[in-house]
Amino acid sequence: MTVATANIRTAAETALIEAFDDVKTALPGGSERLFAREAAFGAIRANGLPNRRVEAYKYTDLKALYGRQAPVDGAIAGAGSAAALPPDTWSGVDRSVIAFENGRALMPAGSASLPEGVVCAPYLEAAEATGFAGDYPAANGDPILALNGAFTTDGVALTIGAAASEPVVEILHLSTASAPADTVATHRIRVETGVKATVLVTYLSDGEPVTRENVAFEVDVERDAELTFVSRQQHAESVTHFATLRAGLGERAKLDLFNLCMGAGQSRQQNFIGFFGETASVVQRTISLVGDGQQADVVHAIDHRLMNCDSKDFHRVVADGRGRSVYQGLITVRPDAQHTDGRMMTKSLLLSDEAEAIAKPELEIFADDVQCAHGATSGQLDETQIFYLMSRGIGRREAEHLLLSAFLNEVIEDFGEGAIADNLLSAVDDWLERRWSLNEEAAA
Amino acid sequence: MLNIKNLHVDVDGKEILRGIDLEVKAGEVHAIMGPNGSGKSTLSYALAGRDGYEITEGSVTLDGTDLLDLDASERATAGMFLAFQYPTEIPGVANMTFLKAALNAHRKARGEGEISTPDFMRLVREKAGALDVSNDMLKRSLNTGFSGGEKKRNEILQMAILEPKLCILDETDSGLDIDALRLVAEGVNKMRSPDRAFVVITHYQRLLDYIVPDVVHVLSRGRIIRTGGKELALELEEKGYTALVENAA
């Protein structure tokens, strides 16, 4: 029996399509870009937005999110000036900063002083000039990516070539819009053959901006190249934050990812990673700190397409109040990807009776000579350990702090030592301190 | 120093201690002996302030301070120390980090500033050397993967660094070989002083050969049924608990 289905659009979807049709010609870029925008938006026109019955979007309810507010170009909300930039986002780290306010570059691409070997161009120009030449997973049909492709207004294309010392570049996204606004940016990073580089991504708010942010990265780590990619999201809770990373690795390439997610009322970090060469490796480390009323959705999909590649995924969560963490991890091993070593582990600590940690680790294995493992744990702080620490004079607050730091810092210490790790440690420390202050205020 | 009057303690709604009276003066060492299930560990946890040990009646003071009004950390900074029978493993918290946090908590309670790192290192090195606690043990996660002997030596090291007024040793001899027992006992004896008291909880007389008590109490079914000098321990070793418990019943 054939059942005819009709896709009935909701008011939110209709408003979204109308909004796109209204602004598409006013958005930056030429006719090729408009074609690319239409192509990306095609997924939304055809399928609408996913409802909560769509597994991947069960916890990020795009229909509800766009129902409340149709897209508004961030530029309309008014871009600020460079004077508004926070003073030191990565203290002690020698780096070049490329800053965006409400999705728009604060200075023309190329004008920032860049390290030797790094070439920077506006994303929209680079995308039209070279097409999508890099290797990274398509993730076609993902609605957040479709919205990014349709509405993107700015971004950078970084090409990182050989240099005497390893370049470190920070991409800073600052939200300041006090009126409802969508900030949509797309970046491309290419790390050339044999080159080692570090990219830091920082998401911050000034005040309580009412921003819906959608940032996407297209990353190509070429043969024998190594990229360390660290993102730290500390938005105000008034912000809704989506970030998508699509990364492809060439032969023997290495990608080291760290994602510290501690802000935004609702956030979703999507990493789609594919191996396009043999013997490559990726390590993903994520810390989600979720306070009362926040939701942090983490979606990781690793595609083992070729032989001898390793992937590791370590995810740690601390959730408090009515905070909710979601982890959806998928390792796919294709028939040609023999000798794959794929591992993922998610561990959660719930600090209140109402906090939630939802974990969905998945393996799809089509090759027969592979090693894959996944695991998930969740629990509370161990009262026996707290009592032991307190019996030595350490107060409850410090005892909890010691245990939570131990749980979280293990992932940072595993990532490495130095100024970048120190910044991550102190951000975690600040969150733990703030959590106590908030809980004390609530109790008072 | 320690004054316990008519202490009743419930665990999971069941009365375990049924009226303990105990007075320990400064400078004294009291041993509490008794068969399994007599309430020895309950007494130590109730004194240390562990959750789930409900005091239904009675009072406990340490140098006049009402301990029952204080949480576990406040009891510790008031001068109480419990050496655990089974020290808790805490992965990820380095032993040194923990020792420093504990010492600074005591200093803060006394209104002193935090100890400087060189002074702390000097103090730990001096105390650790005497107890054969290696640098490796100090760097590792607290009690994690320590052998039974290492855990107990680490307990005594904490005691030596925190210098409490009252030390309760809960079956510190369990799981120790003879050499380790001697080392631990030496550590304890070194700390004996006219202004410090000890309560040593044990099943066996053997520990009391090394840490000689002034007073021995026998605990049975939640009550102290007999009190005597150190010779009481020898009598117990010879006759066993059963005869004594039956006589008391």
Contacts between the chains, C-beta under 8 A, distances in Angstrom:
chain1	res1	chain2	res2	distance
A	383	B	51	6.4
A	384	B	88	5.4
A	385	B	88	5.5
A	385	B	90	5.1
A	387	B	48	7.9
A	387	B	50	5.3
A	387	B	51	6.9
A	387	B	72	6.0
A	387	B	88	7.8
A	388	B	84	7.1
A	388	B	87	7.2
A	388	B	88	3.9
A	388	B	90	6.9
A	389	B	90	7.4
A	389	B	98	7.2
A	389	B	101	7.8
A	389	B	102	7.8
A	390	B	49	7.6
A	390	B	71	6.8
A	390	B	72	3.9
A	390	B	73	4.2
A	390	B	76	7.1
A	391	B	48	5.2
A	391	B	49	7.5
A	391	B	50	7.9
A	391	B	72	5.2
A	391	B	73	7.6
A	391	B	75	7.8
A	391	B	76	5.7
A	391	B	81	7.9
A	391	B	82	5.6
A	391	B	84	7.8
A	392	B	73	7.8
A	392	B	76	5.7
A	392	B	81	8.0
A	392	B	98	7.5
A	392	B	102	3.9
A	392	B	105	7.4
A	392	B	158	6.2
A	392	B	162	6.8
A	393	B	73	5.4
A	393	B	76	3.8
A	393	B	77	4.6
A	393	B	102	5.4
A	393	B	105	4.0
A	393	B	106	5.0
A	393	B	109	6.9
A	393	B	162	6.9
A	394	B	73	5.8
A	394	B	101	5.4
A	394	B	102	5.7
A	394	B	105	5.0
A	395	B	73	4.8
A	395	B	105	6.6
A	396	B	71	7.1
A	396	B	73	6.8
A	398	B	101	6.3
A	398	B	105	7.1
A	399	B	73	7.5
A	402	B	90	8.0
A	402	B	93	5.3
A	402	B	97	7.4
A	402	B	98	7.3
A	402	B	101	6.5
A	403	B	90	7.2
A	403	B	92	7.8
A	403	B	93	7.1
A	405	B	92	7.8
A	406	B	90	7.1
A	406	B	91	6.8
A	406	B	92	2.8
A	406	B	93	4.8
A	406	B	141	7.9
A	407	B	92	6.4
A	409	B	92	7.1
A	410	B	92	5.6
